[in-house]
Amino acid sequence: MHLHPESRPVVFRDRAADVAFLTRSTAGSSRTIEWEDGNTYPLIDVEISSASHPFHTGKARVVDSAGRVERFERRYGRAAAPRH
């Protein structure tokens, strides 16, 4: 009896960084790619990975929290103070 799905070699391609990783995963895909070793593996495209995520690359953006609050208030209105 198997309690866990079977893992197998899979290529994850980070579209933002144009980098691919060969790793093991239980994820499947109908798309395939020929890897550097000459073998063909399932291919899963991802929008972000450690190769492109600001936390891992050190290229974090500064977030303007005041501007975000103002945009939220413009969009949804300022909440009235609760009455006691």
N, C-alpha and C positions, 0 to 999 in steps of 0.2 A: 504494500500500500504506500503510495506517495502522498506526503503531506504538503510538499512544496512543489511549485511548478519547476520544470527542468530549465536550467540556464544553459545558454549556448553562446558562442562568439557572435557579436553584433557590432556593426560600425555605426557610431553616432557622429553625424556631421553637423557642426555648428555653422549655421548659415551666416551669422553676423561676422565671425572671425575667419571663415573659410578654412576651418581646421577639422580634421576627422580623428576619431578615437576608436580603436578596436578594443572592446572590452567584453565581458560576459554579461548577459541580461536575459530575463525571461520575456522581454518585449519581442514582438514579432513584427514583420513587415513583408509586404508583397514585393517591395523594391529591393534590388540587390546592387552590390558594387564589387568590382574586382579589387582586392587589397594588394598591398606591396608584396605580400608573400605568394601571389599568384592564385590564391583561393578566392572564392566568391562568398560573400557574407550578406545577410539581411542589412539594409540601410535604413536608418531612422534619422530624418532631418529634425534638428531642434533649433529654436530661435536664439537660445542663449545657453552658454555652458561656462565652465571655469575659464575658458579661453577668452570670453568676451564680457563676462559679468564684472561690473565696476569694482565689486568687493575684492575679487581675485586679481584684477589687473592693476589696481591702485589708481585707476582713473575715475574715482568717484566724483559725481557731480554734487555741487553745493545746492541744497534744497532751500528755496525761499519759503519758509513756513508762513511768514506773514502774508505773502502774496497768495498762498494757497488758502489761507483762512478767508481773506477778502474775496477771492473767487467763489468760495463755498457760500459765503454770506450773500453775495450778489445773486448766485444761482438759486439758493434755497431760502433766502431771507434770514434775518437775524432772529433767533429764538427769543421769545419773551422770557424775562426772569421768572422763575417759579414763585408762586405766591405761597406764603406760609400761613 
